[in-house]
Amino acid sequence: MIYFDGNTRFILMGDNILYVINDFFCLIQIYHFICFTQFNPDYMKQFQMGYSMVINMAIMMAINVSVMIYKLVKKGRRKRRLEAVKKNK
């Protein structure tokens, strides 16, 4: 797992949670990579692990893109509200 210092803090608690979720998905991806080696001699199981790996990666990307879009929309709404307040002054 990637080194995560206990004193390292992000500005928002959601960033801490997202960091831990990403590390968890990375660990799952590493497990999938191990299953593609001679550790798993059954080729059919390796094939099935490929589907699982693609699904895992899709979930990880969906979570990260959703968080990015959420933050972008939130920032845009805040900017519009600030512009409206400046016009009313």
N, CA, C and O atoms as a GROMACS GRO file, in nm:
protein
  356
    1MET      N    1   0.085  -0.118   0.000
    1MET     CA    2   0.000   0.000   0.000
    1MET      C    3   0.089   0.124   0.000
    1MET      O    4   0.199   0.122   0.055
    2ILE      N    5   0.042   0.229  -0.061
    2ILE     CA    6   0.116   0.352  -0.068
    2ILE      C    7   0.127   0.412   0.072
    2ILE      O    8   0.031   0.410   0.149
    3TYR      N    9   0.246   0.464   0.103
    3TYR     CA   10   0.271   0.521   0.235
    3TYR      C   11   0.178   0.638   0.261
    3TYR      O   12   0.173   0.733   0.183
    4PHE      N   13   0.107   0.631   0.370
    4PHE     CA   14   0.015   0.738   0.409
    4PHE      C   15   0.046   0.775   0.552
    4PHE      O   16   0.012   0.702   0.645
    5ASP      N   17   0.110   0.889   0.570
    5ASP     CA   18   0.148   0.936   0.701
    5ASP      C   19   0.024   0.977   0.779
    5ASP      O   20  -0.066   1.041   0.724
    6GLY      N   21   0.018   0.939   0.904
    6GLY     CA   22  -0.096   0.973   0.987
    6GLY      C   23  -0.112   1.122   1.008
    6GLY      O   24  -0.221   1.169   1.039
    7ASN      N   25  -0.004   1.197   0.992
    7ASN     CA   26  -0.010   1.342   1.011
    7ASN      C   27  -0.050   1.414   0.883
    7ASN      O   28  -0.078   1.534   0.886
    8THR      N   29  -0.053   1.344   0.771
    8THR     CA   30  -0.090   1.407   0.645
    8THR      C   31  -0.241   1.432   0.646
    8THR      O   32  -0.321   1.340   0.664
    9ARG      N   33  -0.277   1.556   0.627
    9ARG     CA   34  -0.420   1.591   0.625
    9ARG      C   35  -0.450   1.668   0.498
    9ARG      O   36  -0.370   1.751   0.453
   10PHE      N   37  -0.563   1.640   0.443
   10PHE     CA   38  -0.610   1.716   0.328
   10PHE      C   39  -0.706   1.823   0.378
   10PHE      O   40  -0.751   1.819   0.493
   11ILE      N   41  -0.736   1.916   0.292
   11ILE     CA   42  -0.823   2.027   0.333
   11ILE      C   43  -0.962   1.976   0.368
   11ILE      O   44  -1.021   2.017   0.468
   12LEU      N   45  -1.014   1.886   0.286
   12LEU     CA   46  -1.148   1.833   0.307
   12LEU      C   47  -1.141   1.687   0.351
   12LEU      O   48  -1.053   1.613   0.306
   13MET      N   49  -1.233   1.647   0.437
   13MET     CA   50  -1.237   1.508   0.481
   13MET      C   51  -1.265   1.415   0.364
   13MET      O   52  -1.216   1.302   0.363
   14GLY      N   53  -1.342   1.461   0.267
   14GLY     CA   54  -1.371   1.380   0.150
   14GLY      C   55  -1.246   1.343   0.072
   14GLY      O   56  -1.240   1.236   0.011
   15ASP      N   57  -1.146   1.431   0.074
   15ASP     CA   58  -1.020   1.400   0.007
   15ASP      C   59  -0.948   1.285   0.075
   15ASP      O   60  -0.889   1.200   0.008
   16ASN      N   61  -0.952   1.282   0.208
   16ASN     CA   62  -0.893   1.170   0.281
   16ASN      C   63  -0.962   1.039   0.245
   16ASN      O   64  -0.897   0.938   0.221
   17ILE      N   65  -1.094   1.043   0.241
   17ILE     CA   66  -1.171   0.923   0.210
   17ILE      C   67  -1.142   0.876   0.068
   17ILE      O   68  -1.124   0.757   0.044
   18LEU      N   69  -1.138   0.970  -0.026
   18LEU     CA   70  -1.109   0.935  -0.165
   18LEU      C   71  -0.970   0.875  -0.179
   18LEU      O   72  -0.950   0.782  -0.257
   19TYR      N   73  -0.874   0.928  -0.104
   19TYR     CA   74  -0.738   0.876  -0.106
   19TYR      C   75  -0.735   0.730  -0.059
   19TYR      O   76  -0.668   0.646  -0.120
   20VAL      N   77  -0.806   0.700   0.047
   20VAL     CA   78  -0.810   0.563   0.100
   20VAL      C   79  -0.882   0.470   0.002
   20VAL      O   80  -0.839   0.356  -0.018
   21ILE      N   81  -0.991   0.517  -0.058
   21ILE     CA   82  -1.064   0.436  -0.155
   21ILE      C   83  -0.976   0.404  -0.275
   21ILE      O   84  -0.976   0.290  -0.322
   22ASN      N   85  -0.902   0.502  -0.324
   22ASN     CA   86  -0.812   0.479  -0.437
   22ASN      C   87  -0.704   0.378  -0.402
   22ASN      O   88  -0.669   0.293  -0.484
   23ASP      N   89  -0.649   0.388  -0.281
   23ASP     CA   90  -0.548   0.290  -0.239
   23ASP      C   91  -0.608   0.149  -0.231
   23ASP      O   92  -0.543   0.051  -0.269
   24PHE      N   93  -0.731   0.139  -0.184
   24PHE     CA   94  -0.797   0.009  -0.176
   24PHE      C   95  -0.814  -0.052  -0.315
   24PHE      O   96  -0.786  -0.170  -0.335
   25PHE      N   97  -0.860   0.028  -0.410
   25PHE     CA   98  -0.876  -0.022  -0.546
   25PHE      C   99  -0.742  -0.058  -0.610
   25PHE      O  100  -0.734  -0.151  -0.689
   26CYS      N  101  -0.637   0.017  -0.576
   26CYS     CA  102  -0.504  -0.017  -0.626
   26CYS      C  103  -0.458  -0.152  -0.572
   26CYS      O  104  -0.396  -0.231  -0.644
   27LEU      N  105  -0.487  -0.179  -0.446
   27LEU     CA  106  -0.452  -0.310  -0.389
   27LEU      C  107  -0.526  -0.423  -0.460
   27LEU      O  108  -0.469  -0.529  -0.486
   28ILE      N  109  -0.652  -0.400  -0.493
   28ILE     CA  110  -0.729  -0.501  -0.566
   28ILE      C  111  -0.668  -0.523  -0.705
   28ILE      O  112  -0.661  -0.636  -0.753
   29GLN      N  113  -0.625  -0.412  -0.770
   29GLN     CA  114  -0.562  -0.424  -0.902
   29GLN      C  115  -0.432  -0.505  -0.893
   29GLN      O  116  -0.404  -0.587  -0.980
   30ILE      N  117  -0.355  -0.483  -0.789
   30ILE     CA  118  -0.230  -0.559  -0.771
   30ILE      C  119  -0.261  -0.707  -0.754
   30ILE      O  120  -0.190  -0.792  -0.807
   31TYR      N  121  -0.367  -0.738  -0.680
   31TYR     CA  122  -0.408  -0.879  -0.666
   31TYR      C  123  -0.442  -0.938  -0.802
   31TYR      O  124  -0.406  -1.053  -0.830
   32HIS      N  125  -0.510  -0.862  -0.886
   32HIS     CA  126  -0.544  -0.911  -1.020
   32HIS      C  127  -0.418  -0.936  -1.101
   32HIS      O  128  -0.409  -1.036  -1.173
   33PHE      N  129  -0.320  -0.847  -1.090
   33PHE     CA  130  -0.194  -0.866  -1.164
   33PHE      C  131  -0.124  -0.993  -1.118
   33PHE      O  132  -0.066  -1.065  -1.199
   34ILE      N  133  -0.128  -1.020  -0.988
   34ILE     CA  134  -0.066  -1.143  -0.936
   34ILE      C  135  -0.137  -1.266  -0.993
   34ILE      O  136  -0.072  -1.366  -1.023
   35CYS      N  137  -0.267  -1.259  -1.008
   35CYS     CA  138  -0.342  -1.373  -1.060
   35CYS      C  139  -0.317  -1.399  -1.208
   35CYS      O  140  -0.354  -1.505  -1.258
   36PHE      N  141  -0.254  -1.306  -1.279
   36PHE     CA  142  -0.218  -1.329  -1.419
   36PHE      C  143  -0.085  -1.403  -1.434
   36PHE      O  144  -0.050  -1.442  -1.545
   37THR      N  145  -0.013  -1.422  -1.326
   37THR     CA  146   0.117  -1.490  -1.332
   37THR      C  147   0.099  -1.640  -1.314
   37THR      O  148  -0.014  -1.691  -1.318
   38GLN      N  149   0.209  -1.710  -1.296
   38GLN     CA  150   0.205  -1.855  -1.275
   38GLN      C  151   0.148  -1.892  -1.137
   38GLN      O  152   0.129  -2.010  -1.107
   39PHE      N  153   0.120  -1.792  -1.056
   39PHE     CA  154   0.055  -1.815  -0.927
   39PHE      C  155  -0.081  -1.882  -0.947
   39PHE      O  156  -0.126  -1.960  -0.864
   40ASN      N  157  -0.145  -1.850  -1.057
   40ASN     CA  158  -0.275  -1.906  -1.092
   40ASN      C  159  -0.258  -1.984  -1.224
   40ASN      O  160  -0.263  -1.925  -1.332
   41PRO      N  161  -0.237  -2.116  -1.217
   41PRO     CA  162  -0.208  -2.192  -1.339
   41PRO      C  163  -0.330  -2.217  -1.429
   41PRO      O  164  -0.313  -2.254  -1.545
   42ASP      N  165  -0.450  -2.197  -1.378
   42ASP     CA  166  -0.571  -2.223  -1.458
   42ASP      C  167  -0.598  -2.104  -1.550
   42ASP      O  168  -0.625  -1.994  -1.504
   43TYR      N  169  -0.590  -2.128  -1.682
   43TYR     CA  170  -0.607  -2.020  -1.779
   43TYR      C  171  -0.748  -1.964  -1.780
   43TYR      O  172  -0.767  -1.845  -1.806
   44MET      N  173  -0.847  -2.047  -1.754
   44MET     CA  174  -0.985  -1.999  -1.751
   44MET      C  175  -1.006  -1.900  -1.636
   44MET      O  176  -1.076  -1.800  -1.650
   45LYS      N  177  -0.946  -1.931  -1.523
   45LYS     CA  178  -0.956  -1.840  -1.408
   45LYS      C  179  -0.884  -1.709  -1.437
   45LYS      O  180  -0.931  -1.602  -1.397
   46GLN      N  181  -0.772  -1.715  -1.507
   46GLN     CA  182  -0.701  -1.593  -1.546
   46GLN      C  183  -0.789  -1.508  -1.638
   46GLN      O  184  -0.793  -1.386  -1.626
   47PHE      N  185  -0.859  -1.574  -1.728
   47PHE     CA  186  -0.950  -1.505  -1.820
   47PHE      C  187  -1.062  -1.436  -1.741
   47PHE      O  188  -1.096  -1.322  -1.769
   48GLN      N  189  -1.118  -1.507  -1.644
   48GLN     CA  190  -1.224  -1.449  -1.561
   48GLN      C  191  -1.171  -1.334  -1.476
   48GLN      O  192  -1.243  -1.236  -1.453
   49MET      N  193  -1.048  -1.344  -1.430
   49MET     CA  194  -0.988  -1.235  -1.352
   49MET      C  195  -0.973  -1.110  -1.438
   49MET      O  196  -0.977  -0.998  -1.386
   50GLY      N  197  -0.957  -1.128  -1.568
   50GLY     CA  198  -0.949  -1.013  -1.658
   50GLY      C  199  -1.078  -0.933  -1.658
   50GLY      O  200  -1.077  -0.810  -1.654
   51TYR      N  201  -1.192  -1.004  -1.663
   51TYR     CA  202  -1.321  -0.934  -1.656
   51TYR      C  203  -1.335  -0.860  -1.522
   51TYR      O  204  -1.378  -0.745  -1.517
   52SER      N  205  -1.298  -0.928  -1.416
   52SER     CA  206  -1.306  -0.868  -1.284
   52SER      C  207  -1.216  -0.744  -1.274
   52SER      O  208  -1.254  -0.644  -1.214
   53MET      N  209  -1.098  -0.753  -1.335
   53MET     CA  210  -1.005  -0.640  -1.332
   53MET      C  211  -1.061  -0.520  -1.408
   53MET      O  212  -1.047  -0.406  -1.363
   54VAL      N  213  -1.123  -0.545  -1.523
   54VAL     CA  214  -1.180  -0.436  -1.602
   54VAL      C  215  -1.296  -0.371  -1.526
   54VAL      O  216  -1.309  -0.249  -1.526
   55ILE      N  217  -1.379  -0.450  -1.462
   55ILE     CA  218  -1.491  -0.396  -1.383
   55ILE      C  219  -1.438  -0.314  -1.267
   55ILE      O  220  -1.490  -0.206  -1.238
   56ASN      N  221  -1.335  -0.365  -1.200
   56ASN     CA  222  -1.275  -0.293  -1.088
   56ASN      C  223  -1.220  -0.158  -1.133
   56ASN      O  224  -1.240  -0.057  -1.066
   57MET      N  225  -1.152  -0.157  -1.245
   57MET     CA  226  -1.096  -0.032  -1.297
   57MET      C  227  -1.207   0.064  -1.338
   57MET      O  228  -1.194   0.185  -1.316
   58ALA      N  229  -1.314   0.013  -1.396
   58ALA     CA  230  -1.426   0.099  -1.435
   58ALA      C  231  -1.493   0.163  -1.313
   58ALA      O  232  -1.529   0.280  -1.316
   59ILE      N  233  -1.507   0.086  -1.206
   59ILE     CA  234  -1.566   0.142  -1.084
   59ILE      C  235  -1.476   0.250  -1.026
   59ILE      O  236  -1.524   0.355  -0.984
   60MET      N  237  -1.346   0.224  -1.025
   60MET     CA  238  -1.252   0.322  -0.971
   60MET      C  239  -1.255   0.451  -1.052
   60MET      O  240  -1.255   0.560  -0.996
   61MET      N  241  -1.258   0.438  -1.184
   61MET     CA  242  -1.262   0.557  -1.269
   61MET      C  243  -1.395   0.630  -1.253
   61MET      O  244  -1.397   0.753  -1.252
   62ALA      N  245  -1.505   0.557  -1.240
   62ALA     CA  246  -1.636   0.620  -1.224
   62ALA      C  247  -1.642   0.700  -1.094
   62ALA      O  248  -1.697   0.810  -1.091
   63ILE      N  249  -1.585   0.646  -0.987
   63ILE     CA  250  -1.584   0.718  -0.860
   63ILE      C  251  -1.502   0.846  -0.872
   63ILE      O  252  -1.547   0.953  -0.831
   64ASN      N  253  -1.384   0.836  -0.930
   64ASN     CA  254  -1.297   0.954  -0.942
   64ASN      C  255  -1.356   1.060  -1.035
   64ASN      O  256  -1.349   1.178  -1.004
   65VAL      N  257  -1.412   1.018  -1.147
   65VAL     CA  258  -1.471   1.114  -1.240
   65VAL      C  259  -1.596   1.179  -1.177
   65VAL      O  260  -1.620   1.298  -1.196
   66SER      N  261  -1.673   1.101  -1.102
   66SER     CA  262  -1.791   1.156  -1.035
   66SER      C  263  -1.751   1.263  -0.934
   66SER      O  264  -1.815   1.368  -0.925
   67VAL      N  265  -1.645   1.237  -0.859
   67VAL     CA  266  -1.598   1.336  -0.762
   67VAL      C  267  -1.548   1.461  -0.834
   67VAL      O  268  -1.574   1.573  -0.788
   68MET      N  269  -1.478   1.444  -0.945
   68MET     CA  270  -1.430   1.559  -1.021
   68MET      C  271  -1.545   1.643  -1.075
   68MET      O  272  -1.542   1.766  -1.066
   69ILE      N  273  -1.647   1.577  -1.130
   69ILE     CA  274  -1.762   1.650  -1.184
   69ILE      C  275  -1.839   1.720  -1.072
   69ILE      O  276  -1.883   1.834  -1.088
   70TYR      N  277  -1.854   1.653  -0.959
   70TYR     CA  278  -1.924   1.713  -0.844
   70TYR      C  279  -1.853   1.840  -0.798
   70TYR      O  280  -1.917   1.942  -0.774
   71LYS      N  281  -1.720   1.832  -0.787
   71LYS     CA  282  -1.644   1.950  -0.743
   71LYS      C  283  -1.652   2.062  -0.848
   71LYS      O  284  -1.659   2.180  -0.812
   72LEU      N  285  -1.649   2.027  -0.975
   72LEU     CA  286  -1.658   2.126  -1.082
   72LEU      C  287  -1.793   2.197  -1.080
   72LEU      O  288  -1.799   2.320  -1.093
   73VAL      N  289  -1.901   2.121  -1.064
   73VAL     CA  290  -2.035   2.181  -1.059
   73VAL      C  291  -2.049   2.268  -0.935
   73VAL      O  292  -2.105   2.378  -0.943
   74LYS      N  293  -1.999   2.221  -0.822
   74LYS     CA  294  -2.006   2.298  -0.698
   74LYS      C  295  -1.930   2.429  -0.712
   74LYS      O  296  -1.977   2.534  -0.666
   75LYS      N  297  -1.813   2.424  -0.774
   75LYS     CA  298  -1.734   2.545  -0.794
   75LYS      C  299  -1.804   2.641  -0.890
   75LYS      O  300  -1.802   2.762  -0.869
   76GLY      N  301  -1.866   2.588  -0.996
   76GLY     CA  302  -1.938   2.672  -1.091
   76GLY      C  303  -2.057   2.741  -1.028
   76GLY      O  304  -2.081   2.859  -1.054
   77ARG      N  305  -2.133   2.669  -0.945
   77ARG     CA  306  -2.248   2.729  -0.877
   77ARG      C  307  -2.204   2.840  -0.783
   77ARG      O  308  -2.267   2.946  -0.776
   78ARG      N  309  -2.094   2.815  -0.711
   78ARG     CA  310  -2.042   2.917  -0.619
   78ARG      C  311  -1.999   3.041  -0.696
   78ARG      O  312  -2.024   3.153  -0.652
   79LYS      N  313  -1.934   3.021  -0.810
   79LYS     CA  314  -1.889   3.134  -0.890
   79LYS      C  315  -2.007   3.216  -0.942
   79LYS      O  316  -2.003   3.338  -0.941
   80ARG      N  317  -2.114   3.147  -0.986
   80ARG     CA  318  -2.233   3.218  -1.033
   80ARG      C  319  -2.299   3.298  -0.921
   80ARG      O  320  -2.342   3.412  -0.942
   81ARG      N  321  -2.306   3.239  -0.801
   81ARG     CA  322  -2.364   3.310  -0.688
   81ARG      C  323  -2.282   3.434  -0.652
   81ARG      O  324  -2.338   3.539  -0.621
   82LEU      N  325  -2.150   3.420  -0.654
   82LEU     CA  326  -2.065   3.535  -0.623
   82LEU      C  327  -2.081   3.645  -0.726
   82LEU      O  328  -2.083   3.763  -0.691
   83GLU      N  329  -2.092   3.609  -0.854
   83GLU     CA  330  -2.113   3.709  -0.959
   83GLU      C  331  -2.247   3.777  -0.942
   83GLU      O  332  -2.258   3.898  -0.966
   84ALA      N  333  -2.350   3.703  -0.901
   84ALA     CA  334  -2.482   3.762  -0.878
   84ALA      C  335  -2.479   3.860  -0.761
   84ALA      O  336  -2.543   3.965  -0.764
   85VAL      N  337  -2.403   3.824  -0.656
   85VAL     CA  338  -2.392   3.914  -0.541
   85VAL      C  339  -2.318   4.043  -0.581
   85VAL      O  340  -2.356   4.152  -0.538
   86LYS      N  341  -2.214   4.030  -0.662
   86LYS     CA  342  -2.139   4.148  -0.706
   86LYS      C  343  -2.226   4.240  -0.793
   86LYS      O  344  -2.214   4.362  -0.785
   87LYS      N  345  -2.313   4.181  -0.875
   87LYS     CA  346  -2.401   4.264  -0.959
   87LYS      C  347  -2.504   4.339  -0.876
   87LYS      O  348  -2.541   4.451  -0.911
   88ASN      N  349  -2.550   4.280  -0.768
   88ASN     CA  350  -2.652   4.341  -0.685
   88ASN      C  351  -2.598   4.453  -0.596
   88ASN      O  352  -2.676   4.531  -0.541
   89LYS      N  353  -2.466   4.462  -0.581
   89LYS     CA  354  -2.410   4.566  -0.494
   89LYS      C  355  -2.418   4.701  -0.553
   89LYS      O  356  -2.375   4.798  -0.491
   0.00000   0.00000   0.00000
